[in-house]
Amino acid sequence: MSYTDMDIEMKALSMLGESVPDEDADMLRAVCSAAAAELESRLRRGASSDEIGETFVTAAAMLAISMYMELGSAHSGGVSGFTAGKLSVQLGGASAAALKKSAETLLGAYLDSGGFEFVGVQG
């Protein structure tokens, strides 16, 4: 299955469970493309996003949502909640870092570790 950035965007929207405001649509589209490019660049030699298929699309959507959340947090000055008297409001339950970690875990078997690893030991 060959994926498109639109596949990742649609998956991200379904995971968000809502539509994004019109003014944020371009931002979501951009982070979906960036997430796919980041994960593609980290795939191990011999691993292909086309072979991974839906798992790749899901992981890219999760990474895109984490990027979207980070950009939204920067846009709002980092405010994630407020309290006024007895009223307390939280503006998000999921952590962008946790989503990124989950995306990386999902593709863990396919990602290049970027560090030292044993390939084989002759005895």
Secondary structure, DSSP 8 states (H G I E B T S, - for coil): ----HHHHHHHHHHHHTS---GGGHHHHHHHHHHHHHHHHHHB-TT--HHHHTHHHHHHHHHHHHHHHHHHHHHHTTT--EEEETTEEEES-SS-HHHHHHHHHHHTTTTB--SS--------
